[in-house]
């Protein structure tokens, strides 16, 4: 009976570890997006996660929502600095997420300021 319990718990643990590793190390897609950074905040009750939005259209009808992992300190600092400005972000889209990572499947890995095509700043 103890052996069956041990094997069952080991299989469950390995399956959970495998799923976590798959979600973390296997990206679904990689890409870039550009737009005006309209929101960036640290939110949550149990887990504080960094979440943001980029407006990709003039009317604000096309919004790209994203998350940033806590380990990306340079990205977090840059997004706080570029609030309200036109930026280009590089992201990784994952198959899924966990509540302690963020609300979206899109995770920003790099941010750079860009010149807005709509305004001459």
C-alpha angles and dihedrals in degrees: 000000000000091000092054091049091049093049092047093050091046092052091048091049093048092047091051092046090048092050092048092049091048093051092046103041104032112068120202092209143344127212152126134261132185133201146107114311101231102165138021123162146154106235143165142089105233099014120031109216132177113242131175147169134218122199109222098182139055094245094043091243093126109062124176111204120198146168132222124211116235091241091065095083095157091052092048092050092047094049091050089051096047096048108147094013133107111265141172117221132193114213145181119219113210130199090245144341141227125232092247092056101050148282098275138053091232115091121187116226101172138015130193131176115249136190111258114242089209101053137033104229 
